[in-house]
Structures are given as structure tokens and as C-alpha cells.
Amino acid sequence: MTTPAKPLLQVENLVKHFQVADTGPFFRRKTNVVRAVDGISFNLYKGETLGLVGESGCGKSTAGRTILQLYRPTSGSVIFDGIDVVKLAPAELRKIRRRMQIIFQDPYASLNLRMTVGEIVSDPLLVYKDAKTREAIKERVATLLGLVKLNPAFINRYPHEFSGGQRQRIGIARALALQPELIVCDEPISALDVSIQAQIVNLLVELQKQFNLTYLFISHDLSMVRHICDRVAVMYLGVIVEIANKNDFYHHPLHPYTRALLSAVTIPDPFVEEQRKRTILKGEIPSPINPPSGCRFRTRCPIAQPQCAESQPELRELRPDHFVACFLATAQDAPAQV
Amino acid sequence: MENVLLEVQGLETQFITPEGTVHAINGVSFSVANGETIGLVGESGCGKSVTMLSVLGLVPTPPGKIVAGTALFHGQDLLKMSEVQLQKIRGAQISIVFQDPMTSFNPVLTIGRQISETIQVHLGLNPDQARKRAAELLELVGIPRPAERLNDYPHQFSGGMRQRAMIAMALSCKPQILIADEPTTALDVTIQAQIVELVKNLRDEFGMTIIWITHDLGIIANLARRVIVMYGGYFVEEAPVKELFRNPQHPYTLGLLGSLPRLDQDQREPLVSIDGLPPVLHEKPGYCPFAARCSYVAEKCLQANPILEEIAPNHWVACWVKPKTRSVQP
């Protein structure tokens, strides 16, 4: 892969902690810290799709929202097109925000049910005073609905009149309204039926080609990520444990967590399933309030050694453009039985 | 078929709603042999859960109404049984595990109380024996320190553990049939793998018959021996698992398989998508329910509803158009 010189987005050591109250017997006496995102770094290049994968609670959605400054980070920087958006004052941030949009997971919760489709999709245009006249707005909305393959005649309907897949199209039209460069897709298909998922994914791919969009595709579906992404990053308890080009990632997964994750995914083919040997991880993801010392995965890791408890492994480049945070992984490791 | 445990004929269930009658299932028939694992596949609203709930008398009436059909279990029609008779079968001979393990436990009773209650009611053990048995069951499904965890309330368990506890409860009376209604849909993949592995081990150990309801064809490929595909309240295809994946015949099955990206393959672009939306079941169309979304639709499809026909041994398809050469993989 030819890597363009300057990334569109550089995330450096991004940290987002949440304070949560721990109820004591009489008063709320102490606060706990949820280390949702605990120091992640990656680059995102123009026109590419980076898949950010992991299990629930690993911090992938928080990472997406913190990048967009929907949550202000605890520390670290997010450099978008050369500008550190973390340091920006609200007015400045507002100007740059229009270039970064988001598509949410739940098409039922992310649309205001009292607004018509026309109002939802034109809202960003009004906020940013992008279209001056009523006619211009109407025309733009009709174009946007056409882009997401919704009948522009639906403009006066309300969200409840649409199916999940159609609502997700409305969400996409809203995200496209300001002609953004970066779109964070936060599990955009996981609430949809299988046959509808393919429709939405095909639409996202088409739009990306048409407008040279850059996607951060947050997902737990490793099969879909293989289909849609150029690079993949795996998160576990707030940190990135592996990041690589798609081909290298799926052919030579190196981190034991990635391997277990890939091995847990079922393949819709009984002949293949019959031959596969699964690595079944024991236990469940620990609490991000009190993550294990050293390597966070060590409590479930099939190959953990005493040294893994002592310090946290940094990402190391074990193969070209393939980074792994594990003391024990080596580049020569046999490919996983995908 | 030898050893038939459950035989359902012409089952038809409707829901009477203010917006009109919803024809949830429109005359489905199937039989379940002893020791089989059946996968019941389809998208939301296709009637897969309602089919099994109807058989167990768990459809709330009203609004639900079983309009026609029989469901013979050991020669007795479950659909004609009184609630009291059904209660003796449910949980004892036929158990069900639901999708959401949070809402299927009572939040104000301990896990131990809920599991041992089932055992006391059906097996007539005293409370101490039932508690001991409950602890054994929790151990069987892989919950650490089972005797202590019996005192926990459902919210103290994680999602995966609740589902394990649910399975323990379902297994408590060694049922002949275990119905699993999307039991892993709410769980992460690594936990899903744990649960699927657990159920497979239990199946092999106790020779249980399993009906696994899901929309996930990956799990079906891993677990099921026979698959039934549902669409719009009808069975549209039924076949042994390998036959179904190698030689899918119904256009809907073909579409479903084509719409799935695969972990072990580089991208086929774009994914095959099935245009349009699943049907609203307010009327029984009188023609093929898939016709509106089907790319092979012919005139006949809009005139009459195809019935299931056996096109190869044990492979049944309900479709007027049957090009033998169609296949998913290019």
C-alpha cells in the first residue's frame, strides 16, 4: 500500500477517563475512574477506512466520540488536517466540526422523532447557514435523500414511518449534509437485519468512492470489517493491542487476543466450520475501573507469562506496518486457523 | 422419520391488533426427531420465535390467537392442552432459553431460588436437595464457586453468566427438547463461542434435541444438522445443513447467503443485497411472500403461493422458479 505523506487524522496518546460515583453505605464517598480509553494512537489517511474493533466495553465507541470532541479528552491530542482540535476554543472547534461527522448505531434513538425527515436532514444546513433560501435548502435535502436512495417525496414524513434500514439512510443523509471529510461510523449496521446490513454497507462504500470520504468504522463484526476496511485496529480494555493492514491482519494475526477473537467468529459454511479448531477464551472482559496490571489481556491470555503482569507492552512493529502490543508475539508466528 | 418427538402440522398464529390482524405464521409443518439439532433461521418478524412460542402455549392471548394446527408431543396435542397440563411439560420435558438473559430472570429473586424452584416443582425434591442440584447445574455450565453464586441476584451476574445460568435452569429437569431463542445474540463473540461450545458439549453428553432459533447463519453452520428458513410467516426452504449451504435453492436463502461477508474470504464486492423490506404481515397475500423482493420473480409468483416441494432427498423448497444451476459462489 502506498501511504500518503500526511494523515487526515492523527490520534496521539488519547485518554478519556470518566469519574463515576461509588455509593458507600451512607454517602457517596469516593469516586472511581473508568479508564474507557487509556492512551491510543493511530493515523487515518484520506480516503481510507480504518476498522476499530473489539468487544462491548473495550472503549471503541468512546474513542470515536472523543475524537469528534463529543467528549473532551482527559489528555492526548487529535490532529485533524494539521490542527489539534483538543486545544481549540469552542468557536474554532465549531468551524472544524462540520468536516467531521458521525453515524450512530441505533437508528431508532438517533433521530428526533418529532422532526420530519426534511427537518432532520436540513438541520445541519441551517446551523451552519449553508443554504440561504428555502428553495436552496429543499433542493439540497432532495439531493441528499437521493444520494442515500430514499424517495425525496418522503421529506415530510416522520422517523416512525420508516424501517430501521431507512432510518439509517436518513442518519447517513444528515451526516453527509455538510460535505464532511471524515465520518465516524459507530456500529452503523449492528442494529439491522442481515439482508438490510448489506444494503447499508454497499451504500457506505459507494458514497466513499463518490466523495473520497474517510471512515473510522467502529464495529464488532470482524467479517464485515474484512469486507469494508483497509486497515484494522483491535482494542481491548481501552488500549489498542494490534493494528495492521487488512491483508496482514487477517492472514497473520499476531496478538493472542486477536487470534481468539477471529477464532470465535463463525463462518457461514458448515464444511469450513467442521474443520475449524476454536480457541475459547476463559472468563470475560475485566472491569475498566480496575484493569489488570501489566498487559490487560493477561488474565484471559492462553500464553501469559509472569512478565506480562509486570509492565504494559507497547505496540511494536513486528511486520511491515503491523503493530502488536504483546511481549510474546513474534513475526514468525504461524497464521491463525481462520 | 423414525423417533419423532414433536410433530407440528398446519400451525397458524395471528395477532389481533388495533391496526388489523397480523398473520404471524401461516400454516407451518415440521417434525423433530429425537437427538436432532434444528436451526430455525430468518430475520426479525419472520415468525421464527412465534412458531416455537405457539407450540409451547406461550403466545399471549389476546392479542395472539392460534387459529389452526396441531403439535403432537408423545402423541398428545400441545395446542389443546390446558395451562396446567402445559406447565407440567414446559421446563420439564421441553425447555426454552430466551435471547435476553436480563429480562428472563426475575430480578428480585436469587439465581439459586429461581433454579431450585424449577427443580422442586417438576422433580419434587425438597428445598435442600434442590439447592444442591442447582449448585451442580451451575458448575456444569461453568460458573465458578457455584454454591456461593446461588445467593446472587441476576444483576450481579454478567450477560454471559446470566445466559449460562439460564441454560442451567433450562437443563435442570433433563428436558428432551431444548429450544434456544437467539440465546447468543446479545453477547460478544468470545462469550458466544463459549455458550455455543457449552451447548454442543451438553448435547453430546445428554443426547438432547435442540431447536436453535437465530438469524446468524454462521452459528447454524457450526451447530445445526438440519435447517429451516422462514420468511414472512412461511417456511420457504428446509434441508440438511450441508445441502442448504452448498445447494441453496430459494431466492431468499441465496440472497441471505450472498449478503454475508465471510471472515475467511477477501471481499466480493459489492455484497449481494436483497432490495426492499420484509413484508408487513397485515394480510395473507395469496401469492409468494417473497415475490416483492425477488429478482427471479415470474408471473405465476404473483398469482399463487408455492408450497414446499421435495427437490432432492430431504431438501424442500417453496418456489415456483427453480433453476437447478443457481448457486451463491461465483
Interface residues (C-beta under 8 A of the other chain):
Chain A: E55 S56 S163 G165 Q166 D193 V194 S195 I196 Q197 A198 Q199 V201 N202 V205 E206 H220 L222 S223 M224 R226 H227 I228 N247 Y250 A260 L261 L262 S263 A264 V265 T266 I267 P268 D269 P270 F271 V272 E273 R278 I280 L281 E284 I285 V338
Chain B: E43 S44 S158 G160 M161 D188 V189 T190 I191 Q192 A193 Q194 V196 E197 H215 D216 L217 G218 I219 I220 A221 N222 V241 K242 F245 R246 G255 L256 L257 G258 S259 L260 P261 R262 L263 D264 Q265 D266 Q267 E269 P270 L271 V272 S273 I274 D275 L277 P278
